[in-house]
Amino acid sequence: MLDGKPDNYLYSQGNEEMNLSLSLYQRIGIIIGFSAIFLIISSNVLMNYEQTLLAKPGKDNPGKGHGKNNKGDRGGSDQKADKKADKKADKKDSNVEVQVKTTIYKGFSFDSNGGNAGKGFNFATVGDFGCSKNAQKTIDNMKENKPEFVFALGDLSYQKSANCWFDIMSPFKNKALITLGFHDVNDGQAKLDQYLKSFALNKPYYSFDYGKVHFIVMASESDYQKGSAQYNFISEDLKKASENKDKDWTVVTTYGPFYTSPSTHKAEKDLRDIYHPIFEKYNVDLVLQAHNHNYQRTYPISYNSAGNSSEPIVTNQNTTGYNNNTDGTVFALVGTGGESFYPLASQAPYVANQFDKFGFLNIDISNGNPHTKLTGTFFDNKGNDIKDQFTIEKEIKNGNQTN
């Protein structure tokens, strides 16, 4: 006994204090546990909310990157917001279905049926537009030169819809024709349908006549292998055009390049090996290309069937003044519509001129007797300066024509 208290008093008091301590720790543990559960639930709610926001499309929500080569395939400095949105879009849940609002721009396509067969004309051509200020300047520059129509060479819009491109191209409503590129075909069915319906096309490849020129539009993002519907169409169409005495020129457009100096994207070997021999057989004069964001124009060249097809045979080493009755085909790559430039590591020996300047290529057809002339002129957006010019002259098929 201690101070009149039982011996077990201290023992009982210690147990009570220990029980109180355990009870306090249990309460703290419960509070911490509930706090952790609350934080986990809150984090999941916030993450799901962010994914929902990313899945909602906006008119400036861009498409994904460029298939085989994804470096440098964005716009100028005024498209930084597009780049950030592009990264977010790539991270979104693949199971979330994105609804894209597109507008069908009826009456946008050029009506080639109104061409006067006896008169000369000019048209503008360029690809890799985007919707930046640089693209707007290219369109303004083309407008000043008053082409009868504009031939767009692919990768028109880099967003989920083509609304922005149609809007800035409004000065050329009823005066536009298109070749489809990677982003036009692979950024979703809604965007592809928007192009096809706006230009009243039932397939991405087609042909038409205007004046003394036969045009063929290829679809390098669609099946073009031997035996395909496109291969059969182009082969038969070129044969008919070569036999038509009312047509002196044949011009082909393709997004994928047959030939290119070393740059971000390589040349399309299969495309070249299948179609360049056919172009030679039926005397194609000019092939217009895009995909690399720069300008390149070859000498007249013929297909190298005996060696490496990526090293074509130069048939005329002059920088201009060609005769298509004796020379080969000229290939011009015009990816200068507005998207940021791709570097040119070097200049291929078959390339007569190359540079990185925003602008467009103007093609002028002048009819004469007994000769007709095609003149290509690249106009820089800065000062409308001429950065390249070449001419191709040939004898006409039919002697009854005027300027």
Solvent accessible surface area in square Angstrom, and as a share of the most:
residue,aa,sasa,rsa
1,M,161,0.72
2,L,110,0.55
3,D,132,0.69
4,G,60,0.58
5,K,95,0.40
6,P,79,0.50
7,D,110,0.57
8,N,94,0.48
9,Y,86,0.33
10,L,111,0.55
11,Y,156,0.59
12,S,50,0.32
13,Q,72,0.32
14,G,31,0.30
15,N,58,0.30
16,E,109,0.49
17,E,99,0.45
18,M,123,0.55
19,N,92,0.47
20,L,129,0.64
21,S,50,0.32
22,L,95,0.47
23,S,38,0.24
24,L,99,0.49
25,Y,144,0.55
26,Q,118,0.52
27,R,156,0.57
28,I,77,0.39
29,G,40,0.39
30,I,102,0.52
31,I,113,0.57
32,I,108,0.55
33,G,32,0.30
34,F,139,0.58
35,S,54,0.35
36,A,47,0.37
37,I,95,0.48
38,F,137,0.57
39,L,117,0.58
40,I,106,0.54
41,I,100,0.51
42,S,36,0.23
43,S,56,0.36
44,N,76,0.39
45,V,91,0.52
46,L,117,0.58
47,M,113,0.50
48,N,91,0.47
49,Y,127,0.48
50,E,107,0.48
51,Q,73,0.32
52,T,69,0.40
53,L,88,0.44
54,L,58,0.29
55,A,13,0.10
56,K,129,0.55
57,P,52,0.33
58,G,43,0.42
59,K,165,0.70
60,D,80,0.41
61,N,23,0.12
62,P,0,0.00
63,G,0,0.00
64,K,98,0.42
65,G,20,0.19
66,H,8,0.03
67,G,48,0.46
68,K,184,0.78
69,N,42,0.21
70,N,99,0.51
71,K,138,0.59
72,G,50,0.48
73,D,4,0.02
74,R,33,0.12
75,G,3,0.03
76,G,13,0.12
77,S,94,0.61
78,D,66,0.34
79,Q,11,0.05
80,K,134,0.57
81,A,77,0.60
82,D,18,0.09
83,K,83,0.35
84,K,140,0.59
85,A,32,0.25
86,D,15,0.08
87,K,140,0.59
88,K,111,0.47
89,A,5,0.04
90,D,74,0.39
91,K,167,0.71
92,K,38,0.16
93,D,54,0.28
94,S,110,0.71
95,N,136,0.70
96,V,56,0.32
97,E,141,0.63
98,V,40,0.23
99,Q,128,0.57
100,V,42,0.24
101,K,177,0.75
102,T,40,0.23
103,T,63,0.37
104,I,63,0.32
105,Y,44,0.17
106,K,163,0.69
107,G,45,0.43
108,F,4,0.02
109,S,36,0.23
110,F,30,0.12
111,D,93,0.48
112,S,22,0.14
113,N,138,0.71
114,G,69,0.66
115,G,24,0.23
116,N,84,0.43
117,A,57,0.44
118,G,21,0.20
119,K,119,0.50
120,G,27,0.26
121,F,13,0.05
122,N,25,0.13
123,F,0,0.00
124,A,0,0.00
125,T,0,0.00
126,V,0,0.00
127,G,0,0.00
128,D,0,0.00
129,F,0,0.00
130,G,1,0.01
131,C,30,0.18
132,S,7,0.05
133,K,142,0.60
134,N,33,0.17
135,A,0,0.00
136,Q,64,0.28
137,K,119,0.51
138,T,0,0.00
139,I,0,0.00
140,D,61,0.32
141,N,10,0.05
142,M,0,0.00
143,K,115,0.49
144,E,127,0.57
145,N,37,0.19
146,K,165,0.70
147,P,6,0.04
148,E,66,0.29
149,F,0,0.00
150,V,0,0.00
151,F,0,0.00
152,A,1,0.00
153,L,0,0.00
154,G,0,0.00
155,D,0,0.00
156,L,0,0.00
157,S,0,0.00
158,Y,5,0.02
159,Q,14,0.06
160,K,30,0.13
161,S,7,0.05
162,A,0,0.00
163,N,27,0.14
164,C,25,0.15
165,W,0,0.00
166,F,1,0.00
167,D,81,0.42
168,I,33,0.17
169,M,0,0.00
170,S,65,0.42
171,P,57,0.36
172,F,7,0.03
173,K,101,0.43
174,N,86,0.44
175,K,89,0.38
176,A,0,0.00
177,L,11,0.05
178,I,2,0.01
179,T,0,0.00
180,L,3,0.02
181,G,0,0.00
182,F,37,0.15
183,H,1,0.00
184,D,0,0.00
185,V,32,0.19
186,N,75,0.39
187,D,10,0.05
188,G,35,0.34
189,Q,118,0.52
190,A,39,0.31
191,K,1,0.00
192,L,29,0.15
193,D,43,0.22
194,Q,1,0.00
195,Y,0,0.00
196,L,29,0.15
197,K,125,0.53
198,S,4,0.03
199,F,7,0.03
200,A,94,0.73
201,L,35,0.17
202,N,139,0.71
203,K,69,0.29
204,P,28,0.17
205,Y,24,0.09
206,Y,30,0.12
207,S,32,0.21
208,F,26,0.11
209,D,60,0.31
210,Y,21,0.08
211,G,5,0.05
212,K,13,0.05
213,V,0,0.00
214,H,16,0.07
215,F,0,0.00
216,I,0,0.00
217,V,0,0.00
218,M,0,0.00
219,A,2,0.02
220,S,14,0.09
221,E,62,0.28
222,S,38,0.25
223,D,95,0.49
224,Y,27,0.10
225,Q,82,0.36
226,K,141,0.60
227,G,57,0.55
228,S,14,0.09
229,A,72,0.56
230,Q,1,0.01
231,Y,44,0.17
232,N,66,0.34
233,F,55,0.23
234,I,0,0.00
235,S,25,0.16
236,E,105,0.47
237,D,20,0.10
238,L,1,0.01
239,K,97,0.41
240,K,143,0.60
241,A,7,0.06
242,S,39,0.25
243,E,111,0.50
244,N,52,0.27
245,K,146,0.62
246,D,72,0.37
247,K,26,0.11
248,D,5,0.03
249,W,2,0.01
250,T,12,0.07
251,V,0,0.00
252,V,0,0.00
253,T,0,0.00
254,T,0,0.00
255,Y,1,0.00
256,G,2,0.02
257,P,0,0.00
258,F,0,0.00
259,Y,5,0.02
260,T,17,0.10
261,S,0,0.00
262,P,66,0.41
263,S,26,0.17
264,T,15,0.09
265,H,5,0.02
266,K,170,0.72
267,A,29,0.22
268,E,45,0.20
269,K,119,0.50
270,D,73,0.38
271,L,0,0.00
272,R,8,0.03
273,D,41,0.21
274,I,18,0.09
275,Y,0,0.00
276,H,0,0.00
277,P,47,0.30
278,I,22,0.11
279,F,0,0.00
280,E,64,0.29
281,K,145,0.61
282,Y,33,0.12
283,N,99,0.51
284,V,2,0.01
285,D,0,0.00
286,L,0,0.00
287,V,0,0.00
288,L,0,0.00
289,Q,2,0.01
290,A,0,0.00
291,H,15,0.07
292,N,0,0.00
293,H,1,0.00
294,N,0,0.00
295,Y,0,0.00
296,Q,4,0.02
297,R,3,0.01
298,T,5,0.03
299,Y,36,0.14
300,P,1,0.00
301,I,0,0.00
302,S,25,0.16
303,Y,37,0.14
304,N,24,0.12
305,S,96,0.62
306,A,107,0.83
307,G,50,0.48
308,N,82,0.42
309,S,10,0.07
310,S,44,0.28
311,E,105,0.47
312,P,13,0.08
313,I,90,0.46
314,V,40,0.23
315,T,58,0.34
316,N,28,0.15
317,Q,145,0.64
318,N,87,0.45
319,T,82,0.48
320,T,59,0.34
321,G,49,0.47
322,Y,4,0.01
323,N,64,0.33
324,N,18,0.09
325,N,84,0.43
326,T,109,0.63
327,D,24,0.13
328,G,14,0.14
329,T,4,0.02
330,V,1,0.01
331,F,1,0.00
332,A,0,0.00
333,L,1,0.01
334,V,0,0.00
335,G,0,0.00
336,T,0,0.00
337,G,0,0.00
338,G,0,0.00
339,E,0,0.00
340,S,33,0.22
341,F,65,0.27
342,Y,3,0.01
343,P,100,0.63
344,L,44,0.22
345,A,85,0.66
346,S,59,0.38
347,Q,91,0.40
348,A,11,0.08
349,P,121,0.76
350,Y,15,0.06
351,V,4,0.02
352,A,16,0.13
353,N,41,0.21
354,Q,31,0.14
355,F,32,0.13
356,D,68,0.35
357,K,80,0.34
358,F,39,0.16
359,G,0,0.00
360,F,0,0.00
361,L,0,0.00
362,N,17,0.09
363,I,0,0.00
364,D,56,0.29
365,I,2,0.01
366,S,48,0.31
367,N,2,0.01
368,G,19,0.18
369,N,91,0.47
370,P,78,0.49
371,H,78,0.35
372,T,2,0.01
373,K,79,0.33
374,L,0,0.00
375,T,26,0.15
376,G,0,0.00
377,T,7,0.04
378,F,0,0.00
379,F,30,0.13
380,D,7,0.04
381,N,32,0.17
382,K,164,0.70
383,G,69,0.66
384,N,53,0.27
385,D,72,0.37
386,I,96,0.49
387,K,75,0.32
388,D,9,0.05
389,Q,89,0.40
390,F,0,0.00
391,T,32,0.19
392,I,1,0.01
393,E,65,0.29
394,K,20,0.08
395,E,102,0.46
396,I,22,0.11
397,K,90,0.38
398,N,45,0.23
399,G,41,0.39
400,N,137,0.70
401,Q,15,0.07
402,T,97,0.57
403,N,130,0.67
